[in-house]
C-alpha cells in the first residue's frame, strides 16, 4: 500500500536536512526548551531533539541507519506497519507535533515520509497474518487517520486499510463466537486485548462515525466475554471463572522457555492489565458508553469488570478479604491471578509488581476512572484516584520502573498521571506528572542515536512508539504549555492507542 494524499506533497528522501527546519524549534521562534549549562535537558528540548533526529535519520540510507542504531538506539528493522514497528510511531510523533502553535510546516512533510515508509510494509504484514494495532495494519490506519487534517487526506489508503481491518474483525469475532458456542473456555488474550486484539481495533473504529456498527460488533463480543464460564479444575471439580480467563502465552520462536515454576507458563490465568487483560475491555466499553455508543448489557459488562478488578485490589502488607480491601492505606493491583487464587474462599494477598501502563496500578486505575465516569460511580473514581496517588506516596512506588518508555517505563506512567490529574482537577497529581517528566528527561543521553536507551529482545518488534523514543517524546510533548489543548475530546488522540482516552 502507498501513503498518498491529494493535498500533501510527497517528501523526497533526497531532500536536504534543512528542509525540515531548525533543531530546537518547531517554528520561527524557539518555542521549546533548551539544554541548560549543566547539561540537563528540559521536556521541550528533548522533544525538539528527538524530532530533529527522527527527521535527519529519514534522510540516511537504510544501511547507515541500522549501523548507527547498533550503538544503543532503536533498530530500524524488520519493519511492521503497526505501532509495534519502526516508522509508524515516528509518523504519529511527527503528525502530533506538527499541530503545535507555530509548528514548522515541514513537519507535515516529514510525517508523510514516515507514513510512506510504514505503508511499504503493509503487504508483507497482511500476508503474514499480523493483526491488531501493534503487529498489524491497525497501527498504520491509526497513524494515517491521526495525520489526516481533511477527509481527503490519505483517503485511498485509509479506505483500503479499513476494509482489510473490518475483514480482520469479522474473522476474529467468528472464531471467538465458534469457541464460545462449542463451550470451550479460555479466551486467547491476543484476540481481545489492546495490542493485537479487538479492544485496540475497537478504539480505532470509535473515531469514525461511519464505522460504529463495527464498534458495536466488537462491544457485543466483549460483553459476551464477561459471562462466567465453567471450568474443570485439576481436582476434577467444576467451578466458574470470568469469561476472559486465558491460556498461557505461546513461547515466541527463539525465546528461552519459561521456568516451570512460573504459573503463566503452566496454566491459564486471569489477566488484570491494561495491555492484555481485563482493564483493556473495561476501558473501551467505558469510552464507548461515555460517547453514546451502546449495546445490550454493556453496563452489566462494565460493572462485572470493574467489580472484579476492585475485588482484587490489594494493600501494602495486607491480605485479601473477598472485597479486595485489607484495611490499609496504599492500594495497588497485581498483574495476574491464577485459577486457584480466583477460586480461593478469601482473596489471597498478592505481591505488588512494578507500576506501569501495561501491568500494575496505573493502567488499572485509569480504566476504573473511565468506568466510574461513564456510569457515574464516584466510588470507582475514588478508588482509581487512591491507587495512582499511592504510587507516588510510597517511597518505592516506582521501584523497578527504570526505562523511559511507554509500555513498562516512566513515560507510560507520566501519560496516565497527566490524564488522571486533568480529569480529577488535581494540581498535586499534575505536579507529580511534571516530576515524572523531569525523570524522563534525566534519562536522555545525546550520545545515543535517538537519545534514549530502550530494552528489546530479538523476538520483540522494534517499536519506536511503545518502547522507544517516539512514544517518550509524545508523552513529554503533552506536558508542554505549547501543546494544543482541545476544548472537547479529540476523535483520535495519540494516546487512544493506549486506551487512555
C-alpha angles and dihedrals in degrees: 000000000000127000105233134167130177093216104039121069118232111259111239113229089214094058119125116260090240088068088079098055136241127335100238099034138064092195141007093303131054092258095164133059136270145229107264127227092268093055096257117143123215121212095261093052092049093050092048092048095048091048091048092051093048090052094046094048091053086070096053122094112257093250092056092047092052094044091053093046091060086073093074109294134107115296116241098217161105086027131214129191090227130086086265089068133086104251106034093066090049090052090051092051094047094047091048096051090044087071093061115114110273093008118169107259088222088073088074090055090048091050089051092051091051091047090051091054090051091048090056089072096049095096097051091046092053091048091051092053094241111166142190136026098308110033098027149037094298093081093053090049090049093051093046093050091047091050096047113100095181133027089254096058112101088349095146093046094046093047091054094044094048092051090051091047093050088054089049092050093049092050093049093046091049090052092049094046089051091050092051093045089053090053092241109155122207118075112214106237091221089066098054107022133099097252105054104352147075098286093063094044091045090059091050093052091046088073093064118067091204090060100053092110087062089049091051091051089054092046090051089055093048090049089053089048090064092060110108118251131205118242132182112229128214089266090059094249118133115229138164128255134178110275094243093066107130144204117248118277116268112248110251117241110273094015119127113254115261118252113271089234092061108103090207089063095044107043146007117282142197107240118210099183130114094230099051109359148061095303091066098059089041090056093049095045089050096046090050092048091052090051094050097254105135142168131184115290093008093131090049090053092049090051093048092052095043094045091049093050090047090050088061095049108129135197130215110273093357137109131229120265102188092271097068090245124111095174097257129127103232110067125191140164127236123226106235139014125203125219092254091051091050091049095048113117089232124034106256123225112261124194122253115252127201115298109245144136096260098045137004136037105325097058094041091047093054092050091051091048090054091048094049091049092049095051099029092246103153092181090063091049090050092049089051092049092048090052098052093042090052090058089065096036092061116080088222097035092124097036110146093020096113104139123084098222134108103246104055100353145081097279091062092052088046093055094046092047092050092049093047093045091053093049092045092044087228114157092185091056090046088055089055088054090053090051089052089052089056091051091051090050090050088062092058112114114187090200091070121083094248098016098252134082111225132191122233136146129220089263096050123092112246095248113184087184106046100030106015151051101298093060092043092052091048092054092048091046089059091061094056120104089224094059111108115260108203115211092224132032112285116238092234116008113182093252091057082088085067092046090242095123 
